[in-house]
Amino acid sequence: MLDRLQALADRYEKLSELLCDPDVANDAKRLREYSKEQSDLQEAYEAYTEYRSVLEQLDAAKAMQAEKLDDEMKELVKLEVEELTGRKEELEERLKVLMLPKDPNDDKNVIVEIRGAAGGDEAALFAADLYRMYTRYADTKGWKTEVLEASLNDLGGFKEVIFMVSGKGAYSKLKYESGAHRVQRIPATESGGRIHTSTSTVAVIPEAEEVEVEIKESDIRVDTFCSSGAGGQSVNTTKSAVRVTHLPTGIVATCQDGKSQNSNKEKALQVLRARIYDKFLQEEQAKYDTERKSKVGTGDRSERIRTYNYPQSRVTDHRIGLTLHRLDSVLNGDLEEVVSALTVAVQAELLEKGE
């Protein structure tokens, strides 16, 4: 690992030189590429730089222990060795995590698709709660959100909502949210006070660049129709809504929330590109055997991953056995503890496998 870290440090320092080169500064593409590469390496570089400094200080402190010292100085040097040894071990563990293979999609924006599943209107209302939870979490991270497509029911819930989350690291934080989310509560329409169980599904898809997924005009069919509101009623008489079908795969994307047909087509293509990219990712993931799949990140979207229990104010993530008794704050966007626990679980699994 030390050889890999030294190579990383050498590359980081070389990038610092390149970024000071006038030729690079005048080349927007190279400047952007080198800046991003250095940014990706920075955390590991800084940790490794501190690690080397700690090793030097530790060697010097141990050398002092071999000298003739008075009792007071011996005690001070002993404490310094203990402190530096502890810091060295902390940095070694951190560097092991930082050197794990990085998901190439981690820094990408994401498209989140939430759909009401089992439970009718109550599932649609819960889908709206999940949408609110994710948008509020995005606010805490300084990310932007934009609705690409939404289908409301008569009670204000979402039969389906598709939205973009834009910001550095959005996929790395949200990628483990894909799956079935279950809610247990008394619906507003329930007169007998009985607790119902409903589910909504979440799919988190990394945004695909045009260079990653090329969509030829000859491979798509574009249909236009009048946009509709809650319950399916028409809300305008112009055919501004757009449905795009990718003929080779049969994947479809629809958008009607934009102000114009062109705007809706552009957004629909954005969703279509991401869904095609996601299809390829899912096919690649399926090539791995069950043992190599992460317990957290299998990507199985039919899997029940989390339960939100209102009577007990409880949120339970079934994949890692995490239970929190603060439902309100989680649904208000306080998701970081859950997200961090899932990330740590995956890192621990990778370290255990030596990947």
Stockholm file with secondary structure:
# STOCKHOLM 1.0

chainA/1-355         MLDRLQALADRYEKLSELLCDPDVANDAKRLREYSKEQSDLQEAYEAYTEYRSVLEQLDAAKAMQAEKLDDEMKELVKLEVEELTGRKEELEERLKVLMLPKDPNDDKNVIVEIRGAAGGDEAALFAADLYRMYTRYADTKGWKTEVLEASLNDLGGFKEVIFMVSGKGAYSKLKYESGAHRVQRIPATESGGRIHTSTSTVAVIPEAEEVEVEIKESDIRVDTFCSSGAGGQSVNTTKSAVRVTHLPTGIVATCQDGKSQNSNKEKALQVLRARIYDKFLQEEQAKYDTERKSKVGTGDRSERIRTYNYPQSRVTDHRIGLTLHRLDSVLNGDLEEVVSALTVAVQAELLEKGE
#=GR chainA/1-355 SS CHHHHHHHHHHHHHHHHHHTCHHHHTCHHHHHHHHHHHHHHHHHHHHHHHHHHHHHHHHHHHHHHTSCCCHHHHHHHHHHHHHHHHHHHHHHHHHHHHTSCCCTTTTSCEEEEEEECTTTHHHHHHHHHHHHHHHHHHHHHTCEEEEEEEEECTTSCEEEEEEEEESTTHHHHHGGGCEEEEEEECCTTCSSCCCEEEEEEEEEEECCCTTTSCCCGGGEEEEEECCBCGGGCBCCSSCCEEEEEETTTTEEEEECCSSSHHHHHHHHHHHHHHHHHHHHHHHHHHTSCGGGSCSSCCCCTTSEEEEEETTTTEEEETTTTEEESCHHHHHTTCCHHHHHHHHHHHHHHHHHHTC
#=GC SS_cons         CHHHHHHHHHHHHHHHHHHTCHHHHTCHHHHHHHHHHHHHHHHHHHHHHHHHHHHHHHHHHHHHHTSCCCHHHHHHHHHHHHHHHHHHHHHHHHHHHHTSCCCTTTTSCEEEEEEECTTTHHHHHHHHHHHHHHHHHHHHHTCEEEEEEEEECTTSCEEEEEEEEESTTHHHHHGGGCEEEEEEECCTTCSSCCCEEEEEEEEEEECCCTTTSCCCGGGEEEEEECCBCGGGCBCCSSCCEEEEEETTTTEEEEECCSSSHHHHHHHHHHHHHHHHHHHHHHHHHHTSCGGGSCSSCCCCTTSEEEEEETTTTEEEETTTTEEESCHHHHHTTCCHHHHHHHHHHHHHHHHHHTC
//
